[in-house]
Amino acid sequence: MSTAITEGSVSGAPATKTPSSSESSASILSPTSEELVRRVRELQPLLARNAPQGEQDRRVAEEAIVALADAGIFKLTQPKRYGGYESSVRTQLDVFSAVAEADGGTAWVVTLINQCNWMAALFPERAQDDVWAENPGARVSGVVSPTSQSVKVDGGYLVTGRWFYNSGSWHADWAVLGFPVVNAAGETLDHGLALIPRTDLGFEETWYVAGMRSSGSNCLIAKDVFVPDHRIISAPKAWLGEVATEHTEETLYRTAFTPLLALGVAAPQLGMGRKVLEIVSTKAATKPLTFTFYPTQADSAVFRHQIAEAAMLLDTAEFHLYRSADAIDTAAREGTFPDELIRSRARADAGWAVENVTKAINLLLFAHGAASFAENNVIQRMWRDSAVAGRHAYIVPAVSLEMYGTALLARDGQITPML
């Protein structure tokens, strides 16, 4: 197994040498996917042990956050210029799903912070320096929806608003938040994304839910917070591949915006599905099939069929996620922007993966039986976490299929600009 690590780092610790902005980062080695997954697998017992406490506290346990940070798992999408890894979308899927095998809520926080770190790297270098120059370990959370108001002032904007479902809000130093860009008359000109220090934002605990409790997806609050112009970019331009970073040689930040986000938030589903399959399959060797003559579930042909079907559903989910990950990684590597058909297919692939994982988990719960729902059974937490995460707006299967169908028919009037 490969053990390539970032130059100047040991065992996942942050790099001791940060290249200057004028220094090429292309020659700096990043951890391979295999190495990063190996690090996660070493942490899985710790993450699983902390999962019940995280659910109770509605935030990932600090022990888990520190361990993941020490292993470099929050650096996947950070520029190499600050000690990050610039990992491909395919590698991100490998890592996010591996974390989810231990705990879905922890995987959600890892996923969303990495995705918001990636968004921060789309901003001009001056803004990136604000985030990482003095604190290379800084983490970013965010909400793209512009649930706020703004006033144009000299040098920037005053922003006021409330942003709900800010996953990882307990563990972030900055936030990237949607807001309406207005002119002096207050007329909306654009949908902006603003980078704001967490210290400038209020906080309200609002995340009381049935699943993904430890994601800490609470509400961030701004009241006349000044955001300078260099910490603002246009969301619609970013969705179409026009970003503000001066470092156009950095492949990862040429990746199509919404496909990266949609595929990423589907990845924890895959990990949870795999874990449920593993648990149910392992216990089948000793668990009886109640009210039958079979001594164990594994002796039943019907049970074997259910296991095989669930495994195939998970294989289908994996195929669709990795198909689109490879497509958008290839486009970024070649310096091209995927067309609407490829981007909408990525949304459909993400939704299709979620639908197949949901079917697989439900089938496995039927196969395992009522014991699945015992409070001390990890399966029921995986089921709840998957059910909540699978309703994220980026990956709703029916809506994603409508986008793809519109593109397949070459119809005008796509249902969203976020492709």
C-alpha positions as CSV (number, residue, x, y, z in Angstrom):
1,M,0.0,0.0,0.0
2,S,1.3,3.4,-0.9
3,T,2.5,5.7,1.8
4,A,3.2,8.9,-0.1
5,I,2.8,11.9,2.2
6,T,2.9,15.7,1.8
7,E,6.4,17.1,1.6
8,G,7.6,18.2,5.1
9,S,4.9,16.3,7.0
10,V,5.0,13.2,9.2
11,S,2.0,10.9,9.9
12,G,-0.4,13.4,8.5
13,A,0.8,16.4,10.5
14,P,0.6,19.8,8.7
15,A,3.5,20.6,6.4
16,T,6.3,22.5,8.1
17,K,7.1,24.4,4.9
18,T,4.5,26.5,3.3
19,P,5.3,27.5,-0.3
20,S,5.1,31.1,-1.2
21,S,2.4,32.1,-3.6
22,S,5.0,32.4,-6.4
23,E,6.3,28.9,-5.8
24,S,4.7,26.1,-7.8
25,S,2.8,23.6,-5.8
26,A,2.6,21.0,-8.5
27,S,5.8,19.3,-7.4
28,I,4.6,18.9,-3.8
29,L,3.5,15.3,-3.2
30,S,0.1,14.8,-1.5
31,P,-1.0,11.6,0.3
32,T,-2.5,9.0,-2.1
33,S,-6.0,7.9,-1.7
34,E,-4.8,4.6,-0.3
35,E,-2.7,6.4,2.4
36,L,-5.6,8.7,3.4
37,V,-8.0,5.8,3.6
38,R,-5.4,3.9,5.7
39,R,-5.3,6.8,8.1
40,V,-9.1,6.8,8.4
41,R,-9.2,3.1,9.0
42,E,-6.8,3.4,11.8
43,L,-9.1,6.1,13.4
44,Q,-12.3,4.1,12.8
45,P,-12.4,2.5,16.3
46,L,-11.9,5.9,17.9
47,L,-14.6,7.5,15.7
48,A,-17.1,4.7,16.4
49,R,-16.4,4.9,20.1
50,N,-17.2,8.6,20.1
51,A,-20.2,8.4,17.9
52,P,-22.9,7.9,20.7
53,Q,-21.5,10.8,22.6
54,G,-21.5,13.0,19.5
55,E,-25.1,12.1,18.9
56,Q,-26.0,13.0,22.4
57,D,-24.1,16.3,22.4
58,R,-25.3,17.2,18.8
59,R,-21.6,17.8,17.8
60,V,-18.7,15.6,16.9
61,A,-16.6,14.8,20.0
62,E,-13.5,17.0,20.2
63,E,-11.3,13.9,20.5
64,A,-12.5,12.8,17.1
65,I,-12.0,16.2,15.6
66,V,-8.4,16.5,16.9
67,A,-7.6,13.0,15.7
68,L,-8.9,13.7,12.2
69,A,-7.1,17.0,12.1
70,D,-3.8,15.4,13.2
71,A,-4.3,12.8,10.4
72,G,-4.7,15.6,7.8
73,I,-8.3,14.6,7.0
74,F,-9.5,18.3,6.9
75,K,-6.8,19.2,4.4
76,L,-8.0,17.3,1.4
77,T,-9.3,20.4,-0.5
78,Q,-6.9,23.0,1.0
79,P,-4.3,24.5,-1.4
80,K,-0.9,23.0,-1.2
81,R,0.4,26.5,-0.8
82,Y,-0.9,26.4,2.8
83,G,0.0,22.7,3.4
84,G,-3.1,21.2,2.0
85,Y,-3.4,18.2,-0.3
86,E,-5.6,19.3,-3.3
87,S,-7.0,15.8,-3.5
88,S,-9.1,14.8,-6.4
89,V,-12.9,14.3,-6.2
90,R,-12.4,10.5,-6.4
91,T,-10.0,10.6,-3.4
92,Q,-12.5,12.7,-1.5
93,L,-15.2,10.1,-2.1
94,D,-12.8,7.4,-0.8
95,V,-12.1,9.3,2.4
96,F,-15.6,10.6,3.1
97,S,-17.1,7.1,2.7
98,A,-14.4,5.5,4.9
99,V,-15.1,8.0,7.7
100,A,-18.9,7.2,7.4
101,E,-18.1,3.5,8.0
102,A,-17.4,4.5,11.5
103,D,-19.9,7.3,12.0
104,G,-22.2,9.2,9.6
105,G,-22.3,12.4,11.5
106,T,-18.6,12.6,11.7
107,A,-18.3,11.9,8.0
108,W,-20.8,14.7,7.3
109,V,-18.7,17.2,9.2
110,V,-15.5,16.0,7.4
111,T,-17.3,16.3,4.0
112,L,-18.8,19.7,4.5
113,I,-15.7,21.3,6.0
114,N,-13.6,20.0,3.2
115,Q,-16.1,21.3,0.6
116,C,-16.2,24.7,2.2
117,N,-12.4,24.8,2.4
118,W,-12.6,24.1,-1.4
119,M,-15.0,27.0,-1.8
120,A,-12.6,29.3,0.1
121,A,-9.8,28.4,-2.3
122,L,-11.9,29.8,-5.2
123,F,-11.5,33.3,-3.7
124,P,-8.6,35.7,-4.5
125,E,-5.3,34.8,-2.9
126,R,-5.7,37.8,-0.6
127,A,-8.8,36.2,0.9
128,Q,-7.2,32.8,1.1
129,D,-4.3,34.4,3.0
130,D,-6.9,35.9,5.5
131,V,-8.1,32.3,6.2
132,W,-4.8,30.3,6.1
133,A,-1.7,32.4,6.1
134,E,-1.5,32.7,9.9
135,N,-3.5,29.6,10.7
136,P,-2.9,26.8,8.1
137,G,-5.2,24.5,10.1
138,A,-8.2,26.9,9.8
139,R,-11.4,25.2,8.9
140,V,-14.4,26.6,7.0
141,S,-18.1,25.8,7.2
142,G,-20.8,27.4,5.1
143,V,-24.3,27.8,3.6
144,V,-24.7,28.9,-0.1
145,S,-28.3,30.1,0.2
146,P,-28.5,33.9,0.4
147,T,-30.7,34.1,3.4
148,S,-29.6,37.6,4.3
149,Q,-29.6,41.2,3.3
150,S,-26.7,43.5,2.5
151,V,-25.9,47.2,2.1
152,K,-23.2,48.5,-0.2
153,V,-20.6,50.6,1.6
154,D,-17.1,51.8,0.7
155,G,-14.8,48.9,0.2
156,G,-17.4,46.2,0.6
157,Y,-20.8,45.3,2.1
158,L,-22.6,45.2,5.4
159,V,-24.3,41.8,5.7
160,T,-27.1,40.9,8.0
161,G,-28.7,37.5,8.0
162,R,-29.3,34.0,9.5
163,W,-27.9,30.9,7.8
164,F,-29.4,27.6,8.9
165,Y,-28.0,24.0,8.6
166,N,-24.4,25.2,8.9
167,S,-22.9,21.7,9.2
168,G,-19.7,21.6,11.3
169,S,-20.5,24.9,12.8
170,W,-18.9,24.0,16.1
171,H,-15.6,23.2,14.5
172,A,-15.0,26.0,11.9
173,D,-12.9,29.2,12.1
174,W,-14.5,30.8,9.0
175,A,-17.7,30.6,7.1
176,V,-18.6,31.0,3.4
177,L,-22.1,32.4,3.3
178,G,-24.5,33.4,0.5
179,F,-25.8,36.9,0.4
180,P,-27.5,39.3,-2.2
181,V,-25.0,41.6,-3.9
182,V,-26.8,45.0,-4.2
183,N,-26.1,48.4,-5.7
184,A,-26.3,51.7,-3.9
185,A,-30.0,51.8,-4.5
186,G,-30.5,48.4,-2.8
187,E,-31.3,46.6,-6.1
188,T,-30.1,43.0,-6.2
189,L,-27.4,42.5,-8.8
190,D,-26.0,39.0,-8.0
191,H,-25.9,36.1,-5.6
192,G,-22.6,36.5,-3.7
193,L,-20.5,34.3,-1.5
194,A,-18.8,36.0,1.4
195,L,-15.9,34.7,3.5
196,I,-16.5,35.8,7.1
197,P,-14.5,35.0,10.3
198,R,-16.4,32.9,12.7
199,T,-15.6,35.5,15.4
200,D,-17.7,38.0,13.5
201,L,-20.8,35.8,13.6
202,G,-23.4,35.0,16.2
203,F,-24.5,31.4,16.8
204,E,-27.8,29.7,17.7
205,E,-28.3,26.0,18.5
206,T,-31.2,25.0,16.2
207,W,-30.2,21.4,15.2
208,Y,-32.7,19.2,16.9
209,V,-33.3,16.3,14.5
210,A,-33.9,12.6,14.1
211,G,-30.6,11.8,12.4
212,M,-27.2,13.3,11.7
213,R,-27.4,14.8,15.1
214,S,-23.7,15.1,15.6
215,S,-23.3,17.2,12.4
216,G,-24.0,20.3,14.5
217,S,-25.8,22.0,11.6
218,N,-26.8,25.0,13.5
219,C,-27.6,28.7,12.6
220,L,-24.9,31.4,12.1
221,I,-26.0,35.0,12.5
222,A,-24.7,38.3,11.2
223,K,-25.7,41.8,12.2
224,D,-24.2,44.5,10.0
225,V,-20.9,42.5,9.5
226,F,-18.5,44.3,7.2
227,V,-17.2,42.0,4.4
228,P,-14.4,43.6,2.2
229,D,-14.7,43.3,-1.5
230,H,-11.8,40.9,-1.8
231,R,-13.7,38.3,0.3
232,I,-16.7,38.2,-2.0
233,I,-17.2,36.2,-5.2
234,S,-20.2,35.6,-7.5
235,A,-21.9,32.3,-6.9
236,P,-23.4,32.0,-10.5
237,K,-20.0,32.7,-12.0
238,A,-18.5,30.0,-9.8
239,W,-21.2,27.5,-10.8
240,L,-20.1,28.0,-14.4
241,G,-16.4,27.7,-13.7
242,E,-15.4,31.4,-13.4
243,V,-13.6,31.7,-10.1
244,A,-11.4,34.4,-8.6
245,T,-8.3,32.5,-7.6
246,E,-5.2,33.7,-9.4
247,H,-3.8,30.2,-9.3
248,T,-5.3,28.7,-12.4
249,E,-2.6,26.0,-12.5
250,E,-4.2,24.3,-9.5
251,T,-6.3,21.5,-11.0
252,L,-8.7,21.0,-8.1
253,Y,-10.1,24.6,-8.2
254,R,-11.0,24.1,-11.9
255,T,-13.4,21.3,-10.8
256,A,-17.1,21.9,-11.6
257,F,-18.7,23.5,-8.6
258,T,-22.0,21.8,-8.0
259,P,-21.0,18.3,-9.2
260,L,-18.2,18.3,-6.7
261,L,-20.6,19.3,-3.9
262,A,-23.3,16.8,-4.9
263,L,-21.0,13.8,-5.3
264,G,-19.3,14.6,-2.0
265,V,-22.4,14.8,0.1
266,A,-23.5,11.5,-1.4
267,A,-20.3,9.7,-0.3
268,P,-21.1,9.3,3.4
269,Q,-24.2,7.3,2.3
270,L,-22.0,4.8,0.6
271,G,-19.9,4.3,3.7
272,M,-22.9,3.9,5.9
273,G,-24.5,1.4,3.5
274,R,-21.2,-0.7,3.5
275,K,-21.1,-0.7,7.3
276,V,-24.7,-1.9,7.6
277,L,-24.0,-4.7,5.1
278,E,-20.9,-5.7,7.0
279,I,-22.8,-5.9,10.3
280,V,-25.8,-7.8,9.0
281,S,-23.6,-10.2,7.0
282,T,-21.3,-10.9,10.0
283,K,-24.1,-11.5,12.5
284,A,-25.9,-13.8,10.0
285,A,-23.5,-16.7,11.0
286,T,-24.9,-16.9,14.5
287,K,-28.3,-15.0,14.4
288,P,-31.3,-17.4,14.1
289,L,-34.0,-16.8,11.5
290,T,-36.8,-16.5,14.0
291,F,-39.9,-18.7,13.6
292,T,-38.2,-21.0,11.0
293,F,-36.2,-24.2,11.1
294,Y,-33.1,-22.4,9.9
295,P,-30.5,-22.5,12.7
296,T,-29.0,-19.2,11.4
297,Q,-29.9,-16.5,8.9
298,A,-27.0,-17.5,6.8
299,D,-28.6,-20.9,6.2
300,S,-31.6,-19.3,4.5
301,A,-31.6,-19.0,0.7
302,V,-34.0,-16.0,1.0
303,F,-31.6,-14.2,3.4
304,R,-28.7,-14.9,1.0
305,H,-30.7,-13.4,-1.8
306,Q,-31.4,-10.3,0.3
307,I,-27.7,-9.9,1.1
308,A,-26.7,-10.2,-2.5
309,E,-29.4,-7.7,-3.6
310,A,-28.2,-5.2,-1.1
311,A,-24.6,-5.6,-2.1
312,M,-25.6,-5.1,-5.8
313,L,-27.5,-1.9,-4.9
314,L,-24.4,-0.6,-3.1
315,D,-22.2,-1.5,-6.1
316,T,-24.6,0.4,-8.3
317,A,-24.3,3.4,-6.0
318,E,-20.6,3.2,-6.1
319,F,-20.5,3.0,-9.9
320,H,-22.6,6.1,-10.4
321,L,-20.6,8.2,-7.9
322,Y,-17.2,7.2,-9.3
323,R,-18.3,7.5,-12.9
324,S,-19.1,11.2,-12.4
325,A,-16.1,11.8,-10.1
326,D,-13.8,10.5,-12.9
327,A,-15.5,12.6,-15.5
328,I,-15.2,15.9,-13.6
329,D,-11.7,15.1,-12.4
330,T,-10.7,14.5,-16.0
331,A,-12.2,17.7,-17.1
332,A,-10.4,19.7,-14.3
333,R,-7.1,18.0,-15.1
334,E,-7.5,18.9,-18.8
335,G,-8.5,22.4,-18.1
336,T,-11.9,22.1,-19.6
337,F,-15.3,22.8,-18.1
338,P,-17.9,20.0,-18.4
339,D,-20.9,20.7,-20.5
340,E,-24.5,20.8,-19.1
341,L,-25.1,17.2,-19.9
342,I,-22.1,16.0,-17.9
343,R,-22.9,18.3,-15.0
344,S,-26.5,17.4,-14.8
345,R,-25.6,13.7,-15.1
346,A,-23.3,14.2,-12.0
347,R,-26.3,15.5,-10.1
348,A,-28.4,12.5,-11.3
349,D,-25.6,10.1,-10.4
350,A,-25.4,11.5,-6.9
351,G,-29.2,11.2,-6.5
352,W,-29.3,7.7,-8.0
353,A,-26.5,6.6,-5.6
354,V,-28.5,7.9,-2.6
355,E,-31.6,6.1,-3.8
356,N,-29.8,2.8,-4.2
357,V,-28.1,3.1,-0.8
358,T,-31.5,3.9,0.8
359,K,-33.0,0.8,-0.8
360,A,-30.0,-1.3,0.3
361,I,-30.2,-0.2,4.0
362,N,-33.9,-0.7,4.1
363,L,-33.5,-4.2,2.7
364,L,-30.8,-5.0,5.2
365,L,-33.0,-3.9,8.1
366,F,-35.7,-6.2,6.9
367,A,-33.2,-9.0,6.6
368,H,-31.6,-8.4,10.0
369,G,-35.0,-8.0,11.8
370,A,-36.4,-6.0,14.6
371,A,-33.1,-6.1,16.5
372,S,-31.9,-3.5,14.0
373,F,-33.8,-0.8,16.0
374,A,-32.4,-1.5,19.4
375,E,-30.8,1.7,20.8
376,N,-27.5,0.0,21.4
377,N,-27.4,-1.2,17.8
378,V,-25.3,0.9,15.5
379,I,-27.5,0.0,12.5
380,Q,-30.4,2.1,13.7
381,R,-28.1,5.2,14.0
382,M,-26.8,4.6,10.5
383,W,-30.3,4.2,9.2
384,R,-31.4,7.5,10.8
385,D,-28.3,9.3,9.7
386,S,-28.6,8.1,6.1
387,A,-32.3,9.0,6.0
388,V,-31.7,12.6,7.1
389,A,-28.5,13.1,5.0
390,G,-30.2,11.6,1.9
391,R,-32.7,14.5,1.9
392,H,-30.1,17.1,1.3
393,A,-31.2,19.4,-1.6
394,Y,-28.1,18.7,-3.7
395,I,-29.0,15.0,-3.9
396,V,-32.8,14.6,-4.0
397,P,-33.2,11.8,-6.5
398,A,-36.3,13.0,-8.3
399,V,-35.1,16.6,-8.7
400,S,-31.7,15.4,-9.9
401,L,-33.3,13.2,-12.5
402,E,-35.5,16.1,-13.8
403,M,-32.3,18.1,-14.3
404,Y,-30.7,15.3,-16.2
405,G,-33.8,14.6,-18.3
406,T,-33.9,18.3,-19.2
407,A,-30.3,18.1,-20.4
408,L,-30.9,14.8,-22.3
409,L,-33.8,16.4,-24.2
410,A,-31.8,19.5,-24.9
411,R,-34.7,21.6,-23.6
412,D,-34.3,25.2,-22.8
413,G,-35.1,26.4,-19.3
414,Q,-33.1,24.2,-16.9
415,I,-34.7,24.1,-13.5
416,T,-31.7,25.5,-11.7
417,P,-28.5,27.4,-12.4
418,M,-26.7,25.2,-9.9
419,L,-25.4,22.5,-12.3
